[in-house]
C-alpha cells in the first residue's frame, strides 16, 4: 500500500470510518501481502489466537 494510502487509512481508522464509507460501490483486489510485515496486523492475530466464534445470546 502506498504511503499516502496508509496515512488516509490510519486517519479513517482513528475516526471509526469503515471501508464502505470511502469505497461505496467500488470493488478492488486485495494488495499482495507476500513478504510484507505489519506489526498492527501481527498484534491483532496474536490477540485473536485461540478465540472461537460461538452463538451467544
N, CA, C, O and CB atoms as a CASP TS submission, in Angstrom:
PFRMAT TS
TARGET T0000
AUTHOR 0000-0000-0000
METHOD Language model
MODEL 1
PARENT N/A
ATOM      1  N   UNK     1       0.860  -1.174   0.000  1.00  0.00           N
ATOM      2  CA  UNK     1       0.000   0.000   0.000  1.00  0.00           C
ATOM      3  C   UNK     1       0.906   1.238   0.000  1.00  0.00           C
ATOM      4  O   UNK     1       1.908   1.294   0.713  1.00  0.00           O
ATOM      5  CB  UNK     1      -0.978  -0.002   1.240  1.00  0.00           C
ATOM      6  N   UNK     2       0.537   2.204  -0.798  1.00  0.00           N
ATOM      7  CA  UNK     2       1.328   3.436  -0.863  1.00  0.00           C
ATOM      8  C   UNK     2       1.276   4.180   0.471  1.00  0.00           C
ATOM      9  O   UNK     2       0.319   4.040   1.234  1.00  0.00           O
ATOM     10  CB  UNK     2       0.819   4.346  -2.001  1.00  0.00           C
ATOM     11  N   UNK     3       2.299   4.959   0.739  1.00  0.00           N
ATOM     12  CA  UNK     3       2.379   5.716   1.994  1.00  0.00           C
ATOM     13  C   UNK     3       1.187   6.650   2.144  1.00  0.00           C
ATOM     14  O   UNK     3       0.633   6.772   3.237  1.00  0.00           O
ATOM     15  CB  UNK     3       3.686   6.519   2.057  1.00  0.00           C
ATOM     16  N   UNK     4       0.788   7.306   1.070  1.00  0.00           N
ATOM     17  CA  UNK     4      -0.361   8.219   1.159  1.00  0.00           C
ATOM     18  C   UNK     4      -1.635   7.456   1.497  1.00  0.00           C
ATOM     19  O   UNK     4      -2.473   7.945   2.254  1.00  0.00           O
ATOM     20  CB  UNK     4      -0.544   8.989  -0.161  1.00  0.00           C
ATOM     21  N   UNK     5      -1.779   6.259   0.936  1.00  0.00           N
ATOM     22  CA  UNK     5      -2.945   5.433   1.254  1.00  0.00           C
ATOM     23  C   UNK     5      -2.929   5.015   2.715  1.00  0.00           C
ATOM     24  O   UNK     5      -3.965   5.022   3.379  1.00  0.00           O
ATOM     25  CB  UNK     5      -2.990   4.194   0.353  1.00  0.00           C
ATOM     26  N   UNK     6      -1.755   4.651   3.215  1.00  0.00           N
ATOM     27  CA  UNK     6      -1.624   4.266   4.615  1.00  0.00           C
ATOM     28  C   UNK     6      -2.031   5.410   5.537  1.00  0.00           C
ATOM     29  O   UNK     6      -2.689   5.191   6.555  1.00  0.00           O
ATOM     30  CB  UNK     6      -0.189   3.830   4.916  1.00  0.00           C
ATOM     31  N   UNK     7      -1.642   6.621   5.182  1.00  0.00           N
ATOM     32  CA  UNK     7      -1.975   7.789   6.001  1.00  0.00           C
ATOM     33  C   UNK     7      -3.487   8.011   6.031  1.00  0.00           C
ATOM     34  O   UNK     7      -4.059   8.284   7.087  1.00  0.00           O
ATOM     35  CB  UNK     7      -1.260   9.049   5.464  1.00  0.00           C
ATOM     36  N   UNK     8      -4.127   7.892   4.875  1.00  0.00           N
ATOM     37  CA  UNK     8      -5.570   8.077   4.795  1.00  0.00           C
ATOM     38  C   UNK     8      -6.292   6.983   5.576  1.00  0.00           C
ATOM     39  O   UNK     8      -7.254   7.254   6.294  1.00  0.00           O
ATOM     40  CB  UNK     8      -6.034   8.084   3.329  1.00  0.00           C
ATOM     41  N   UNK     9      -5.819   5.741   5.429  1.00  0.00           N
ATOM     42  CA  UNK     9      -6.438   4.620   6.141  1.00  0.00           C
ATOM     43  C   UNK     9      -6.289   4.783   7.655  1.00  0.00           C
ATOM     44  O   UNK     9      -7.224   4.496   8.403  1.00  0.00           O
ATOM     45  CB  UNK     9      -5.814   3.288   5.688  1.00  0.00           C
ATOM     46  N   UNK    10      -5.136   5.235   8.106  1.00  0.00           N
ATOM     47  CA  UNK    10      -4.909   5.444   9.542  1.00  0.00           C
ATOM     48  C   UNK    10      -5.860   6.507  10.079  1.00  0.00           C
ATOM     49  O   UNK    10      -6.445   6.344  11.150  1.00  0.00           O
ATOM     50  CB  UNK    10      -3.442   5.855   9.812  1.00  0.00           C
ATOM     51  N   UNK    11      -6.012   7.597   9.328  1.00  0.00           N
ATOM     52  CA  UNK    11      -6.914   8.677   9.741  1.00  0.00           C
ATOM     53  C   UNK    11      -8.359   8.178   9.782  1.00  0.00           C
ATOM     54  O   UNK    11      -9.113   8.519  10.693  1.00  0.00           O
ATOM     55  CB  UNK    11      -6.790   9.885   8.782  1.00  0.00           C
ATOM     56  N   UNK    12      -8.737   7.374   8.797  1.00  0.00           N
ATOM     57  CA  UNK    12     -10.087   6.817   8.756  1.00  0.00           C
ATOM     58  C   UNK    12     -10.330   5.915   9.966  1.00  0.00           C
ATOM     59  O   UNK    12     -11.397   5.964  10.579  1.00  0.00           O
ATOM     60  CB  UNK    12     -10.309   6.030   7.446  1.00  0.00           C
ATOM     61  N   UNK    13      -9.338   5.094  10.305  1.00  0.00           N
ATOM     62  CA  UNK    13      -9.485   4.204  11.464  1.00  0.00           C
ATOM     63  C   UNK    13      -9.630   5.003  12.751  1.00  0.00           C
ATOM     64  O   UNK    13     -10.419   4.642  13.624  1.00  0.00           O
ATOM     65  CB  UNK    13      -8.284   3.254  11.569  1.00  0.00           C
ATOM     66  N   UNK    14      -8.875   6.081  12.871  1.00  0.00           N
ATOM     67  CA  UNK    14      -8.966   6.930  14.069  1.00  0.00           C
ATOM     68  C   UNK    14     -10.347   7.559  14.203  1.00  0.00           C
ATOM     69  O   UNK    14     -10.799   7.841  15.313  1.00  0.00           O
ATOM     70  CB  UNK    14      -7.898   8.030  14.027  1.00  0.00           C
ATOM     71  N   UNK    15     -11.023   7.780  13.065  1.00  0.00           N
ATOM     72  CA  UNK    15     -12.364   8.376  13.066  1.00  0.00           C
ATOM     73  C   UNK    15     -13.469   7.325  12.998  1.00  0.00           C
ATOM     74  O   UNK    15     -14.636   7.651  12.783  1.00  0.00           O
ATOM     75  CB  UNK    15     -12.506   9.337  11.898  1.00  0.00           C
ATOM     76  N   UNK    16     -13.086   6.049  13.186  1.00  0.00           N
ATOM     77  CA  UNK    16     -14.039   4.945  13.160  1.00  0.00           C
ATOM     78  C   UNK    16     -14.821   4.895  11.839  1.00  0.00           C
ATOM     79  O   UNK    16     -16.020   4.617  11.821  1.00  0.00           O
ATOM     80  CB  UNK    16     -15.008   5.066  14.335  1.00  0.00           C
ATOM     81  N   UNK    17     -14.122   5.167  10.750  1.00  0.00           N
ATOM     82  CA  UNK    17     -14.708   5.147   9.412  1.00  0.00           C
ATOM     83  C   UNK    17     -14.514   3.757   8.819  1.00  0.00           C
ATOM     84  O   UNK    17     -13.435   3.176   8.937  1.00  0.00           O
ATOM     85  CB  UNK    17     -14.069   6.240   8.496  1.00  0.00           C
ATOM     86  N   UNK    18     -15.542   3.228   8.190  1.00  0.00           N
ATOM     87  CA  UNK    18     -15.420   1.904   7.588  1.00  0.00           C
ATOM     88  C   UNK    18     -14.912   2.017   6.155  1.00  0.00           C
ATOM     89  O   UNK    18     -14.901   3.098   5.567  1.00  0.00           O
ATOM     90  CB  UNK    18     -16.769   1.167   7.621  1.00  0.00           C
ATOM     91  N   UNK    19     -14.499   0.896   5.613  1.00  0.00           N
ATOM     92  CA  UNK    19     -14.047   0.854   4.216  1.00  0.00           C
ATOM     93  C   UNK    19     -15.151   1.343   3.277  1.00  0.00           C
ATOM     94  O   UNK    19     -14.898   2.081   2.324  1.00  0.00           O
ATOM     95  CB  UNK    19     -13.614  -0.581   3.828  1.00  0.00           C
ATOM     96  N   UNK    20     -16.369   0.918   3.566  1.00  0.00           N
ATOM     97  CA  UNK    20     -17.505   1.240   2.702  1.00  0.00           C
ATOM     98  C   UNK    20     -17.778   2.742   2.681  1.00  0.00           C
ATOM     99  O   UNK    20     -18.253   3.261   1.671  1.00  0.00           O
ATOM    100  CB  UNK    20     -18.756   0.488   3.165  1.00  0.00           C
ATOM    101  N   UNK    21     -17.491   3.445   3.761  1.00  0.00           N
ATOM    102  CA  UNK    21     -17.706   4.891   3.784  1.00  0.00           C
ATOM    103  C   UNK    21     -16.952   5.588   2.655  1.00  0.00           C
ATOM    104  O   UNK    21     -17.446   6.562   2.086  1.00  0.00           O
ATOM    105  CB  UNK    21     -17.275   5.467   5.130  1.00  0.00           C
ATOM    106  N   UNK    22     -15.767   5.098   2.332  1.00  0.00           N
ATOM    107  CA  UNK    22     -14.957   5.715   1.276  1.00  0.00           C
ATOM    108  C   UNK    22     -15.030   4.978  -0.056  1.00  0.00           C
ATOM    109  O   UNK    22     -14.811   5.571  -1.112  1.00  0.00           O
ATOM    110  CB  UNK    22     -13.526   5.791   1.717  1.00  0.00           C
ATOM    111  N   UNK    23     -15.339   3.682  -0.002  1.00  0.00           N
ATOM    112  CA  UNK    23     -15.300   2.858  -1.208  1.00  0.00           C
ATOM    113  C   UNK    23     -16.680   2.358  -1.606  1.00  0.00           C
ATOM    114  O   UNK    23     -16.825   1.211  -2.028  1.00  0.00           O
ATOM    115  CB  UNK    23     -14.372   1.682  -1.004  1.00  0.00           C
ATOM    116  N   UNK    24     -17.674   3.189  -1.478  1.00  0.00           N
ATOM    117  CA  UNK    24     -19.047   2.789  -1.812  1.00  0.00           C
ATOM    118  C   UNK    24     -19.142   2.323  -3.257  1.00  0.00           C
ATOM    119  O   UNK    24     -18.866   3.076  -4.191  1.00  0.00           O
ATOM    120  CB  UNK    24     -20.021   3.950  -1.570  1.00  0.00           C
ATOM    121  N   UNK    25     -19.541   1.060  -3.421  1.00  0.00           N
ATOM    122  CA  UNK    25     -19.761   0.524  -4.765  1.00  0.00           C
ATOM    123  C   UNK    25     -18.511   0.246  -5.565  1.00  0.00           C
ATOM    124  O   UNK    25     -18.604  -0.095  -6.744  1.00  0.00           O
ATOM    125  CB  UNK    25     -20.593   1.450  -5.522  1.00  0.00           C
ATOM    126  N   UNK    26     -17.367   0.378  -4.974  1.00  0.00           N
ATOM    127  CA  UNK    26     -16.118   0.152  -5.703  1.00  0.00           C
ATOM    128  C   UNK    26     -15.513  -1.163  -5.238  1.00  0.00           C
ATOM    129  O   UNK    26     -15.263  -1.356  -4.049  1.00  0.00           O
ATOM    130  CB  UNK    26     -15.117   1.329  -5.490  1.00  0.00           C
ATOM    131  N   UNK    27     -15.284  -2.047  -6.163  1.00  0.00           N
ATOM    132  CA  UNK    27     -14.644  -3.321  -5.833  1.00  0.00           C
ATOM    133  C   UNK    27     -13.206  -3.270  -6.319  1.00  0.00           C
ATOM    134  O   UNK    27     -12.940  -2.824  -7.435  1.00  0.00           O
ATOM    135  CB  UNK    27     -15.409  -4.531  -6.470  1.00  0.00           C
ATOM    136  N   UNK    28     -12.296  -3.717  -5.501  1.00  0.00           N
ATOM    137  CA  UNK    28     -10.910  -3.782  -5.914  1.00  0.00           C
ATOM    138  C   UNK    28     -10.247  -4.988  -5.294  1.00  0.00           C
ATOM    139  O   UNK    28     -10.737  -5.538  -4.308  1.00  0.00           O
ATOM    140  CB  UNK    28     -10.169  -2.506  -5.534  1.00  0.00           C
ATOM    141  N   UNK    29      -9.145  -5.398  -5.863  1.00  0.00           N
ATOM    142  CA  UNK    29      -8.433  -6.576  -5.381  1.00  0.00           C
ATOM    143  C   UNK    29      -7.626  -6.214  -4.140  1.00  0.00           C
ATOM    144  O   UNK    29      -7.194  -5.075  -3.967  1.00  0.00           O
ATOM    145  CB  UNK    29      -7.511  -7.153  -6.482  1.00  0.00           C
ATOM    146  N   UNK    30      -7.435  -7.205  -3.290  1.00  0.00           N
ATOM    147  CA  UNK    30      -6.592  -7.013  -2.121  1.00  0.00           C
ATOM    148  C   UNK    30      -5.145  -6.852  -2.556  1.00  0.00           C
ATOM    149  O   UNK    30      -4.724  -7.406  -3.571  1.00  0.00           O
ATOM    150  CB  UNK    30      -6.737  -8.190  -1.138  1.00  0.00           C
ATOM    151  N   UNK    31      -4.402  -6.100  -1.790  1.00  0.00           N
ATOM    152  CA  UNK    31      -2.985  -5.911  -2.068  1.00  0.00           C
ATOM    153  C   UNK    31      -2.243  -7.221  -1.888  1.00  0.00           C
ATOM    154  O   UNK    31      -2.645  -8.067  -1.090  1.00  0.00           O
ATOM    155  CB  UNK    31      -2.389  -4.827  -1.161  1.00  0.00           C
ATOM    156  N   UNK    32      -1.157  -7.388  -2.633  1.00  0.00           N
ATOM    157  CA  UNK    32      -0.309  -8.551  -2.471  1.00  0.00           C
ATOM    158  C   UNK    32       0.503  -8.364  -1.194  1.00  0.00           C
ATOM    159  O   UNK    32       1.349  -7.472  -1.114  1.00  0.00           O
ATOM    160  CB  UNK    32       0.617  -8.760  -3.712  1.00  0.00           C
ATOM    161  N   UNK    33       0.247  -9.195  -0.210  1.00  0.00           N
ATOM    162  CA  UNK    33       0.890  -9.040   1.100  1.00  0.00           C
ATOM    163  C   UNK    33       2.060  -9.996   1.287  1.00  0.00           C
ATOM    164  O   UNK    33       2.573 -10.122   2.399  1.00  0.00           O
ATOM    165  CB  UNK    33      -0.123  -9.258   2.206  1.00  0.00           C
ATOM    166  N   UNK    34       2.493 -10.671   0.228  1.00  0.00           N
ATOM    167  CA  UNK    34       3.606 -11.608   0.340  1.00  0.00           C
ATOM    168  C   UNK    34       4.861 -10.869   0.784  1.00  0.00           C
ATOM    169  O   UNK    34       5.276  -9.896   0.156  1.00  0.00           O
ATOM    170  CB  UNK    34       3.849 -12.334  -1.000  1.00  0.00           C
ATOM    171  N   UNK    35       5.443 -11.332   1.845  1.00  0.00           N
ATOM    172  CA  UNK    35       6.684 -10.737   2.338  1.00  0.00           C
ATOM    173  C   UNK    35       6.487  -9.453   3.118  1.00  0.00           C
ATOM    174  O   UNK    35       7.459  -8.885   3.614  1.00  0.00           O
ATOM    175  CB  UNK    35       7.595 -10.473   1.200  1.00  0.00           C
ATOM    176  N   UNK    36       5.265  -8.984   3.238  1.00  0.00           N
ATOM    177  CA  UNK    36       5.003  -7.742   3.971  1.00  0.00           C
ATOM    178  C   UNK    36       4.945  -8.033   5.462  1.00  0.00           C
ATOM    179  O   UNK    36       4.545  -9.119   5.883  1.00  0.00           O
ATOM    180  CB  UNK    36       3.681  -7.082   3.495  1.00  0.00           C
ATOM    181  N   UNK    37       5.347  -7.056   6.245  1.00  0.00           N
ATOM    182  CA  UNK    37       5.286  -7.198   7.694  1.00  0.00           C
ATOM    183  C   UNK    37       4.512  -6.012   8.249  1.00  0.00           C
ATOM    184  O   UNK    37       4.894  -4.859   8.050  1.00  0.00           O
ATOM    185  CB  UNK    37       6.716  -7.286   8.324  1.00  0.00           C
ATOM    186  N   UNK    38       3.425  -6.307   8.944  1.00  0.00           N
ATOM    187  CA  UNK    38       2.596  -5.260   9.524  1.00  0.00           C
ATOM    188  C   UNK    38       2.446  -5.546  11.016  1.00  0.00           C
ATOM    189  O   UNK    38       1.696  -6.444  11.396  1.00  0.00           O
ATOM    190  CB  UNK    38       1.199  -5.180   8.816  1.00  0.00           C
ATOM    191  N   UNK    39       3.145  -4.800  11.865  1.00  0.00           N
ATOM    192  CA  UNK    39       3.098  -5.061  13.305  1.00  0.00           C
ATOM    193  C   UNK    39       1.692  -4.980  13.892  1.00  0.00           C
ATOM    194  O   UNK    39       1.364  -5.746  14.799  1.00  0.00           O
ATOM    195  CB  UNK    39       3.989  -4.089  14.022  1.00  0.00           C
ATOM    196  N   UNK    40       0.854  -4.069  13.397  1.00  0.00           N
ATOM    197  CA  UNK    40      -0.505  -3.963  13.919  1.00  0.00           C
ATOM    198  C   UNK    40      -1.321  -5.213  13.591  1.00  0.00           C
ATOM    199  O   UNK    40      -2.093  -5.695  14.420  1.00  0.00           O
ATOM    200  CB  UNK    40      -1.197  -2.721  13.352  1.00  0.00           C
ATOM    201  N   UNK    41      -1.141  -5.731  12.375  1.00  0.00           N
ATOM    202  CA  UNK    41      -1.836  -6.957  11.999  1.00  0.00           C
ATOM    203  C   UNK    41      -1.340  -8.130  12.835  1.00  0.00           C
ATOM    204  O   UNK    41      -2.131  -8.967  13.270  1.00  0.00           O
ATOM    205  CB  UNK    41      -1.645  -7.248  10.504  1.00  0.00           C
ATOM    206  N   UNK    42      -0.034  -8.189  13.057  1.00  0.00           N
ATOM    207  CA  UNK    42       0.530  -9.249  13.892  1.00  0.00           C
ATOM    208  C   UNK    42      -0.053  -9.205  15.300  1.00  0.00           C
ATOM    209  O   UNK    42      -0.329 -10.251  15.887  1.00  0.00           O
ATOM    210  CB  UNK    42       2.057  -9.128  13.950  1.00  0.00           C
ATOM    211  N   UNK    43      -0.243  -8.007  15.848  1.00  0.00           N
ATOM    212  CA  UNK    43      -0.836  -7.848  17.176  1.00  0.00           C
ATOM    213  C   UNK    43      -2.271  -8.336  17.176  1.00  0.00           C
ATOM    214  O   UNK    43      -2.698  -9.007  18.116  1.00  0.00           O
ATOM    215  CB  UNK    43      -0.775  -6.384  17.628  1.00  0.00           C
ATOM    216  N   UNK    44      -3.018  -8.007  16.137  1.00  0.00           N
ATOM    217  CA  UNK    44      -4.407  -8.444  16.024  1.00  0.00           C
ATOM    218  C   UNK    44      -4.499  -9.965  15.946  1.00  0.00           C
ATOM    219  O   UNK    44      -5.328 -10.575  16.622  1.00  0.00           O
ATOM    220  CB  UNK    44      -5.065  -7.814  14.795  1.00  0.00           C
ATOM    221  N   UNK    45      -3.659 -10.569  15.131  1.00  0.00           N
ATOM    222  CA  UNK    45      -3.661 -12.019  15.002  1.00  0.00           C
ATOM    223  C   UNK    45      -3.305 -12.666  16.333  1.00  0.00           C
ATOM    224  O   UNK    45      -3.915 -13.660  16.726  1.00  0.00           O
ATOM    225  CB  UNK    45      -2.682 -12.467  13.907  1.00  0.00           C
ATOM    226  N   UNK    46      -2.330 -12.110  17.019  1.00  0.00           N
ATOM    227  CA  UNK    46      -1.928 -12.643  18.317  1.00  0.00           C
ATOM    228  C   UNK    46      -3.069 -12.548  19.331  1.00  0.00           C
ATOM    229  O   UNK    46      -3.313 -13.490  20.085  1.00  0.00           O
ATOM    230  CB  UNK    46      -0.695 -11.896  18.838  1.00  0.00           C
ATOM    231  N   UNK    47      -3.760 -11.419  19.349  1.00  0.00           N
ATOM    232  CA  UNK    47      -4.868 -11.220  20.285  1.00  0.00           C
ATOM    233  C   UNK    47      -6.033 -12.158  19.968  1.00  0.00           C
ATOM    234  O   UNK    47      -6.754 -12.577  20.873  1.00  0.00           O
ATOM    235  CB  UNK    47      -5.342  -9.759  20.248  1.00  0.00           C
ATOM    236  N   UNK    48      -6.220 -12.488  18.695  1.00  0.00           N
ATOM    237  CA  UNK    48      -7.331 -13.336  18.290  1.00  0.00           C
ATOM    238  C   UNK    48      -7.012 -14.825  18.427  1.00  0.00           C
ATOM    239  O   UNK    48      -7.913 -15.662  18.376  1.00  0.00           O
ATOM    240  CB  UNK    48      -7.716 -13.026  16.864  1.00  0.00           C
ATOM    241  N   UNK    49      -5.746 -15.149  18.599  1.00  0.00           N
ATOM    242  CA  UNK    49      -5.335 -16.557  18.688  1.00  0.00           C
ATOM    243  C   UNK    49      -6.074 -17.267  19.825  1.00  0.00           C
ATOM    244  O   UNK    49      -6.081 -16.809  20.967  1.00  0.00           O
ATOM    245  CB  UNK    49      -3.805 -16.663  18.900  1.00  0.00           C
ATOM    246  N   UNK    50      -6.682 -18.373  19.488  1.00  0.00           N
ATOM    247  CA  UNK    50      -7.376 -19.161  20.496  1.00  0.00           C
ATOM    248  C   UNK    50      -8.833 -18.773  20.706  1.00  0.00           C
ATOM    249  O   UNK    50      -9.553 -19.476  21.414  1.00  0.00           O
ATOM    250  CB  UNK    50      -6.657 -19.049  21.780  1.00  0.00           C
ATOM    251  N   UNK    51      -9.283 -17.681  20.115  1.00  0.00           N
ATOM    252  CA  UNK    51     -10.685 -17.296  20.246  1.00  0.00           C
ATOM    253  C   UNK    51     -11.534 -18.147  19.310  1.00  0.00           C
ATOM    254  O   UNK    51     -11.075 -18.555  18.243  1.00  0.00           O
ATOM    255  CB  UNK    51     -10.878 -15.786  19.942  1.00  0.00           C
ATOM    256  N   UNK    52     -12.758 -18.408  19.710  1.00  0.00           N
ATOM    257  CA  UNK    52     -13.682 -19.137  18.849  1.00  0.00           C
ATOM    258  C   UNK    52     -14.952 -18.332  18.690  1.00  0.00           C
ATOM    259  O   UNK    52     -15.304 -17.531  19.555  1.00  0.00           O
ATOM    260  CB  UNK    52     -13.991 -20.537  19.418  1.00  0.00           C
ATOM    261  N   UNK    53     -15.631 -18.546  17.594  1.00  0.00           N
ATOM    262  CA  UNK    53     -16.903 -17.896  17.352  1.00  0.00           C
ATOM    263  C   UNK    53     -18.020 -18.806  17.823  1.00  0.00           C
ATOM    264  O   UNK    53     -18.113 -19.961  17.408  1.00  0.00           O
ATOM    265  CB  UNK    53     -17.072 -17.541  15.861  1.00  0.00           C
ATOM    266  N   UNK    54     -18.849 -18.289  18.676  1.00  0.00           N
ATOM    267  CA  UNK    54     -19.972 -19.067  19.182  1.00  0.00           C
ATOM    268  C   UNK    54     -21.210 -18.186  19.161  1.00  0.00           C
ATOM    269  O   UNK    54     -21.122 -16.965  19.294  1.00  0.00           O
ATOM    270  CB  UNK    54     -19.691 -19.606  20.620  1.00  0.00           C
ATOM    271  N   UNK    55     -22.340 -18.805  18.995  1.00  0.00           N
ATOM    272  CA  UNK    55     -23.598 -18.067  19.020  1.00  0.00           C
ATOM    273  C   UNK    55     -23.982 -17.827  20.473  1.00  0.00           C
ATOM    274  O   UNK    55     -24.496 -18.723  21.143  1.00  0.00           O
ATOM    275  CB  UNK    55     -24.727 -18.837  18.258  1.00  0.00           C
ATOM    276  N   UNK    56     -23.732 -16.629  20.950  1.00  0.00           N
ATOM    277  CA  UNK    56     -24.033 -16.311  22.337  1.00  0.00           C
ATOM    278  C   UNK    56     -25.238 -15.396  22.378  1.00  0.00           C
ATOM    279  O   UNK    56     -25.315 -14.420  21.632  1.00  0.00           O
ATOM    280  CB  UNK    56     -22.821 -15.657  23.039  1.00  0.00           C
ATOM    281  N   UNK    57     -26.192 -15.720  23.265  1.00  0.00           N
ATOM    282  CA  UNK    57     -27.387 -14.884  23.377  1.00  0.00           C
ATOM    283  C   UNK    57     -27.570 -14.437  24.799  1.00  0.00           C
ATOM    284  O   UNK    57     -28.525 -13.721  25.103  1.00  0.00           O
ATOM    285  CB  UNK    57     -28.631 -15.629  22.895  1.00  0.00           C
TER
END
